[in-house]
Amino acid sequence: MKKQSFCLSILLLLTGCGQHSQNDGIEQEDEEFEILKDDIVLGGKSVNRERLDVFIQHVNEGTPDEVRVIHYTIEGDPIIDGLRFDGNKITETHDTRWDKYGAPSVTKRTCHSIEWKEEENWITYELLGCP
């Protein structure tokens, strides 16, 4: 009987460990999302929009640069786009792991140029030349 209790205790201990959630092979620790001071937040109330202008200028000049752009879903969950320009192409890393109502994923694509748009008080950007 002691042996069964010991085995049951070990089993319960092991199943209680591991506070990571796993979705489609993507692990994310259970922690709060944090906006960094250099992040560009686009949407109804934009933050650091001028940094996006600088990034686009660098792309047009061929100067390497990288930024992180945050968009929010209707429910208020962040979608993160990391944009890295190496002097030739832009690599976008699209991260939806913080979206509670969507499918959590991290995808990458390569594009050749970027432009920003303003539509009805909503600022956004468009990557061009993506396969």
Stockholm file with secondary structure:
# STOCKHOLM 1.0

chainA/1-131         MKKQSFCLSILLLLTGCGQHSQNDGIEQEDEEFEILKDDIVLGGKSVNRERLDVFIQHVNEGTPDEVRVIHYTIEGDPIIDGLRFDGNKITETHDTRWDKYGAPSVTKRTCHSIEWKEEENWITYELLGCP
#=GR chainA/1-131 SS CHHHHHHHHHHHHHHHCCCEEEETTEEEESCCCCCCTTCEECSSSCBSHHHHHHHHHHHHHTCCEEEEEEEECTTSCEEEEEEEECSSCEEEEEECTTCTTSCCCEEEEEESEEEEEEETTEEEEEEESCC
#=GC SS_cons         CHHHHHHHHHHHHHHHCCCEEEETTEEEESCCCCCCTTCEECSSSCBSHHHHHHHHHHHHHTCCEEEEEEEECTTSCEEEEEEEECSSCEEEEEECTTCTTSCCCEEEEEESEEEEEEETTEEEEEEESCC
//
